[in-house]
Amino acid sequence: MVESVTSAVIEKALDTVLRKVSEGRKLSTEDLVVLMLGLFREIRNDIANTNKRIDNLYDLLGKIYEALIKQATTQRQKAGKSQT
């Protein structure tokens, strides 16, 4: 809840600062802080997305590993039966 309110406030402030930039107006120290907050938010989102992709790859590798183990076990069992 608090994060969504904070995000909305930062978004509105960021829109205001970007409007100032597009109009060629000088930015105050507060405006620069808002730009930094917006940048940090984007970096955090990028990191979260990267983490999700890494988690998905890790899950996929786990499934591949399990499939390979199952396949190797099946082949060993077949080889053991054919020798008897």
N, C-alpha and C positions, 0 to 999 in steps of 0.2 A: 504494500500500500504506500509506504513512505517513499520507496524507490520510484514508483510510478509518478507520484506527485513531484518528486525531485527531478525526474526525467522530463516531465512536462514543463517545469519552470526553466530548466536548462535549455530545452528546445525553443521556448519562446524567447528567452534572452539571446540565444544564439541567432535566431532569425533577425532580431533587432540589430545585433552587431553586424551580421552579414549585410543587412540593408545599409548600415552606415558605410561599410566597406564599398559596396556597389555605388554609393553616392559620392564616394571620395572624401568622406568626412574623417576627421582625426579620431583615433580611438583613445579612450581613457584607459587607465590601469585596470579598472573594473571590466572594461570590454575585453582586454587581453586575457584576464582571468577567465571570462566566459568562453573565449576561444580555446583556452587550454582545457577547460572542463569538457567542452565538446570534443576536443581531440582525444582526451583521456577516455571518454565514453566510447568513442569509435575504436580506440585501441583495445579497450576491454571487450567490446563486441567481437573484434577480430580474433582476439585470444580465445574467447569462448567458442567461436566457430571452429577455430583450429583444434581446440581440445575435443570438440565433438567429432571432428574428422579423424583425429588420432584414436579416439575411443572406438569408432566404427571400424577402423583398420585393425585395431587390436582384436575386436570381436571376430572379424573376418579371418584373421590369422589363426585364432583359436579354433574356429570351425574347420579351417583347412587342416590344421594339425590333428584334430579329432578324426577327420575323414581319412587322413593318411595312416593314423594308428589303426583305425578300424580295417582299412584295406590291407595293411601289413599283417594284422592278426588273422584275417580271413585267408590270406595267401599261405601263412604258416600252417594254419589248420588244414588247408587243402593239401599242402605238401606233406604233412604228417600222415594224412589218411591214404595218400597215394603210395607211400612207402610200406604200408602194412598189407 
